[in-house]
Amino acid sequence: MMFFDSSYFIYMIPGLLAVMWTQYKVKSAYAKYSKVANSSGISGAQLARALLDRNGLTDVSVEQVAGELTDHYDPRGKVLRLSEGNFGGRSVAAAGIVAHEVGHAVQDLKNYAPMKIRAGLVPAANFGSSLGPILIIAGYFLRFSGLISLGIIAFAAAVIFQLVTLPVEFNASSRAMKMLSDGGYVYQEEYGPTRQVLSAAAYTYLAATLASIMMLLYYVGLSRR
């Protein structure tokens, strides 16, 4: 029996379609609202600095990084890195994404439990996502069930990492909307567009998690053959 039989596609198609759809949604939402100026008129870098200072995060620096939608918060270096378009951008999309990343910095400050758990799972997740499938495939062809089980356990760690990532991302988006609203950085008519950008980005993590869970279920089914 071939490793990639018909059941592989049955398990993977839903997840792959979800990933493709959410990636399309986030890119289209960003493309649309990156052309709509935010009411405050400040750049992403200025907004990041204002929100960080407002939350007592004066030790967190703001830097520009190459690429599109490469924005992220580095908890080890205490650096908020913004993509070129959002660093200098004055759009609704830039405001939403910048506030989301500041939300992660606030999580770090407040020792938000899911974020700390996710950080602790990074080594296991990296090992599981890269070597887990290799161990499973090797065990399958060698008819070594113990190797398959080890690979499934390793890959499960990567799935758990993605599951823990969900509350981290959704919470950061929730914090972002509150910060923008409380600070008066977005007007009421901008709430909807800002939420669209944040929701589209968050749902990409949900889709990726679904795809990983389906892959794990396929591996578990494979081990029982």
N, C-alpha and C positions, 0 to 999 in steps of 0.2 A: 504494500500500500504506500502510495506517495505521501510525503510529509504534508505537502500543501494540497490536500484533497478538497472536495466540494464543500465540506463543512467549514473549512478555513474561511472561505468567502462568505458563508452564511453568518459566521460570527463577526467578521471584520467589516462587512459592507455598512451596517448601521453606524458604527463608530466613525468610519472614514467619511461617510456622507455628512455626519454631524460636524466633523472637523472642517471639512471643505465649506460647509454652509456658514459656520461661525466665522471662519477666516474671511469669507466674502463679506459678511455683515460688518465686521470690524473695519475692514479696509474701506468699504463703501461709506460707512458712517464717518470715518475719519476724513476721507476725501471730501465729503459733503460739508462737514462742519469746520474743517480747517480753513474754509473759505469764508466763514461767517465770523466777523469780528466780535470779540467779547465786549460787554458794556463798560467794563472797568478801563479798557484801553491799555493795560499793562502787559508786558511780555511774560512768557512762561518763566524765565529766570527771575524776574522781579516778583512774580506771584509766589514762586517757590520760596524765595528769601523771606517774603512777608509772612507766609503761612508757617514756615519753620520758626521764625522769630516769635510769632504769636503763640506757638506751642512750647516755647522755651528751648528750642533746638538750635541755639546759636552756634553750637559746635559742629553742626552738620554743614558741610560746604556744598556748593552747587557747581557742577561742571557740565560742559557740553561734550557729547559723544557722537561719533559718526553714525550714520544710518537713519532709517525711518522706523519709528515705533520701537526704538532700542532703549527707551526710558526705563530706568530701574534705580532702586535704592540699594546701596551696598552697606549692610549693617556692620561689617568688619572695619571698613575704612571711614564710616560715618560720612558717606558722600552720596549726594543725590545727583545722578547723571541723567541729563535730558538730551534727547535726540535733537539734531540740528533744527528741524522744523518747529519743535516745541520750545526750545531754548529761547529763540528770538520771536517765536510766533505770538500773535495777539488774538488768537481765535478762540471760539467756544471749545473746540476739540482740544487745543493746547491746555486751556484752563482745567478741563476735566482730567486729562491724563496727568498733568503736573500735580493736581490736588490728590489724585490717587496715589502717586508715589510718595507724596508727603504723608499720606495716610499710613504707609508702611513704616516711615520714620517714626511716626507717633506710636505705632504698635511696638516698635523696638524700644522706645522710651518707657512705655508702660508695661513692658515685659508681657505682651499679649501671648497667652499660653500656646495657641496653635502655631504662632510664628516661631516660638522657641522649639516646639516639638518638631516642626518642619526642618529647622536648622540642624537639629540633632539627627534627623533621618537622611541628610544629604549623602554621607558616605555609603550607606546601605542602598540608597536609591540609585546612586551612580553605578554601584557594582551590579545591582539587580537588573537595571535597564540594559546594561552593556553585555554582561556575561550570563545573565539568566537564560535568555533564549538560546545561547550557544550550548549551555549545559543541557538544556532540554532536548535540543536537536541531536546532540552527541549521544545522550542517553537513549534516545528513541532508536537511532540506527545501531547502537551497540547492544541494544536490548538490556540496558542497565537501568532498572527502575529507580535505584537509589540516586543515580545521577539526575534523572528526570525530577525526582522529588526535591532535590537540592536546588535545581534550576527554578522550579515553581516557587519555592520559598523565597529565593533571591528576587525573582520577578515580582512577587507579592509585596516585597518591601517598596519597590518602585510605585506600585499601585497605591499603597498606603500613603506614600509621600504625596501623590497627586490628590488623594482624598483629603488630606490635611491642608493642602494648598487651597482648596475651595473656600473654607471659612476665612482664610487669610485674605484672599482676593476680594470676596464679597464685603468683608468688614472694611477693607481699605476704601472701597467705593462708597460705602455708607458714610465713613468718616469724611471722605472727599466732599460729598454733597453738603454735609453739615458745615464744614469749614467754609465752603464757598458761599453758602447761604448766610451763615452768621457774620461773616466778614463783609458781606455786601459786594462780593466780587462777581456775582451773576445776578441778573434781574429775573423776576418771576417767569418772564417769557422764555428765558434761556434754560430753565430747569429741565424741560422736556428734552431738548437737544443734548444737554450735558448728560442726562441719564441714559440716552440712547448710546452715546459714545462709551460710557462706563459699563453699561450692561453688555454691549457687544463684546467688549474686551474681556469681561468676566466670564461670559458664556464660552469663550474659546477654551478656558480651563475646564469647564464642565464637559465639553465635547471630548477633549483630550483624555479626561478621566474615564469617560464612557468607553472610548476606544481601548484603553488599557485594560479595563475590566473585562471587556469582551475577549481580548487577547488572552487574558489570564484564564477565563472560562474555557477557551479553546485548548490551552495547554493542559488544564486539569482533565478535560475529556480525552485528550491524547494519551495521558498517563494511564488511563483505564483500559486502553485497547490491548 
